């Protein structure tokens, strides 16, 4: 099986899902490249937009 390495920055919002203490998160992420630079001031990283599609992620979180 081939290995897949990826990282995506999902952005979106959360709102009440109707049940007490439950939130629904709806997020998206665009295709990107990751840039990591080590310099005198430490490590810096950034997401750089790339050609390709989008990923969608939805989840429900229960606060306890």
C-alpha positions as CSV (number, residue, x, y, z in Angstrom):
1,X,0.0,0.0,0.0
2,X,1.4,3.4,-0.9
3,X,1.8,6.0,1.8
4,X,0.0,9.3,1.5
5,X,1.3,12.4,3.4
6,X,-1.0,15.4,3.5
7,X,-2.0,18.4,5.6
8,X,-5.0,20.6,5.0
9,X,-6.1,23.8,6.8
10,X,-9.9,23.6,7.3
11,X,-11.8,26.8,7.9
12,X,-15.5,27.2,8.7
13,X,-18.0,27.7,11.4
14,X,-19.8,25.9,14.2
15,X,-23.4,26.4,15.2
16,X,-25.9,24.7,17.6
17,X,-27.1,21.4,16.2
18,X,-30.5,21.5,18.0
19,X,-29.6,19.3,20.9
20,X,-28.4,20.9,24.2
21,X,-24.5,20.9,24.2
22,X,-24.1,19.7,20.6
23,X,-22.4,21.9,17.9
24,X,-22.2,21.2,14.2
25,X,-19.1,22.2,12.4
26,X,-19.0,22.8,8.6
27,X,-15.6,23.4,7.1
28,X,-13.7,23.5,3.8
29,X,-10.1,23.3,2.7
30,X,-8.5,24.2,-0.6
31,X,-5.7,22.3,-2.3
32,X,-2.4,23.7,-1.0
33,X,1.4,23.3,-0.7
34,X,3.1,23.6,2.7
35,X,6.2,25.8,3.0
36,X,8.5,25.4,6.1
37,X,11.5,27.7,6.6
38,X,14.0,27.4,9.5
39,X,15.7,30.7,10.1
40,X,17.5,32.7,12.8
41,X,14.1,33.6,14.4
42,X,12.9,30.0,14.5
43,X,10.6,27.9,12.3
44,X,7.9,29.5,10.1
45,X,5.3,27.6,8.1
46,X,2.6,28.6,5.6
47,X,-0.1,27.1,3.4
48,X,0.3,28.2,-0.3
49,X,-2.8,27.8,-2.5
50,X,-2.4,25.2,-5.3
51,X,-4.4,24.1,-8.3
52,X,-6.9,21.3,-7.5
53,X,-10.2,20.8,-5.7
54,X,-11.7,21.4,-2.3
55,X,-12.3,19.1,0.6
56,X,-15.4,19.4,2.8
57,X,-15.6,18.3,6.4
58,X,-18.7,18.2,8.7
59,X,-18.8,17.0,12.3
60,X,-20.8,17.2,15.4
61,X,-19.2,17.9,18.8
62,X,-20.9,17.1,22.1
63,X,-19.9,19.3,25.0
64,X,-19.7,17.3,28.3
